[in-house]
Amino acid sequence: MSPEPVAYAVRVVEDPADREACFAVRKEVFVVEQGVPEDLEYDAYDAVAVHVLAVRDDGVPLGAGRLLFGEAAAGKTGGAPGVGSLGRLAVVRAARGLGVGVALVRAVEGAARARGLTAVDLGAQTHATGFYERLGYVAYGAEFLDAGIPHRAMRRSL
């Protein structure tokens, strides 16, 4: 059975309240639900990332993600020129199956295009590789652990 449709919007974060809403979503999904230690979930890249936020029409946060680019992305993309890094994509349990994750990925890709990037890399939890494959991402390299969770590197040309 599909969840009831919910009206929501996705936007690039431009104020501290939206940024805190992104962090709250990440805490709910990664720290509480998946057991990722908080000191691993939040990092110095948060200060320079482009954050995206999905919110219901009544303002309740549904999901978040971030884009790293330039020097901040170099460690994640192997220094490949023109490649950004999508990360910290999280959708709260109640909003899964509503298309929020797809909308967040597309918003990150739009932010990447706006910055002149030609591809986006990500580290997908292995259970989510099919989701990203449906969005045009291709896995490469060996499986690796991030916060004790199996991941695969993936990339999509824009």
N, C-alpha and C positions, 0 to 999 in steps of 0.2 A: 504494500500500500504506500503510495506517494504522500509526502508531507503536504499539508495545505499550502497553497501559494502565499507568499508574503511579499509585500511591496518593500523594496529596499533600494538603496543607491550606493554606489562605490565612488569614492573620491580620493584624491591625493591629499594627504594630511598637510595642513598649513597652520594649525594652531596647537598649543600644548594640550588642550582637552582631548582633541582627536588622537594625539600621540599617546596619551595616557590610556585612551580606549583601546588602541592597538595593543599596548602592553597588557591590559587586562584580559583581552582575548587570548593572547599568547600564554599568559599565566594559566588561564582556565584549561586550555588545550594541552600545552606542552608540560607545564610544571605539575598541575593537579592531575590531569587525566593520564598523561604518559610518564610521569615521574622524572622528568628532566630537571636536574638541579638548577635553581634560579641563577647561580653564578655562571652557568654555561648558557642559559637562555638569553640573557641580556649581555651585550658586549659593547665595546667601543665603537663598533660600526653603526650602532643605533643612532649615534649623534650625527652621522654624515649620510645615512641612507635616505632614500625617498620611501616614505611609508604610504601604504594605501589602506583604506578602511571601508568596510561595508557596514552600513547601518540601516535598520528598519526605519520606516517613515516616522515612527515615534521616538527615534533617537537611540534605540537599543543596539549596541554593537553586535554584529553577526560574524565578522571575520576580518582578518588583517594579513598583510604581507609587506615585504620590503624589497627594494632594488638597490643593489650596490653597483657603482660604476666608477670608472677611472681607477685611481690608485687603490681605493677601497675594495674594488672587485678583483684586483690582480692576484691576490692570494687564493681566491676561489676559482678563478678562470685560467690559472696558469699564465697569467699575463697576456693572454690573447688580446690583440687590439680590437676595439669595437665590440667587446663582449661584456655584457652586464651579468650580474648574478641575482637571480630571484631567490628569496629565502624567507624563512619564518612564516610561510603560508599556513594559516590556521583558520578553521571555521568551527564555531561552537556547535556542539552536538545537536541542539535543537534546530539548527539551520542547514544541516547536511542534507543533500538531495534537492536543494532549492536552486542550484546553479550559482551559488555565492562563490565557490572556489573558482569556477570558470571565469566569472566576472572579475575576480581579483587578479587572476593570472593575466587576463587581457588588459587590465588597468596597468599592471606592472610592465607589460610589453609596450603599451602606449607611452608610458613614461620613459622607457628605454629608447623608443623611436624618437621621442621629443629631444633626447640628448644625443642623437646621432649614432646610436648603437646599431649594430647589424645582426646581433645574435644575443640570446639569453641562455645562460647556464643555470643549473640548479642541482642540488643534491636531494633527490627524492627518497623518502622512506620507501623501502622496497615494496611494501603493500600498496603504495600509491603510484607505482610506475605506470600502470594501465591508465590511470586518470591523465597523467601527463602525456602518454603516448597518444591518447585520443585528441589532445590539443596540439599535436605535431612535434613533440619532443622525442629525441632519440637517445637511448642509453648508450654510454660508452665507458670503457674502463671496468676495472674489477669492483665488486661490492666492497664497501668500507663501513666502518662503524663511526657514528657521530652520536655522542652522548649515550653510547651503549646500544644504539638502535641501528640496524642494517640500512644502508643507503646505496643508491646508485647515482652516478653523475649522469646528467642528461643535458641536451642542448637543442635549441630551436633557432633556426635562422629567421630573421624578421623580414 
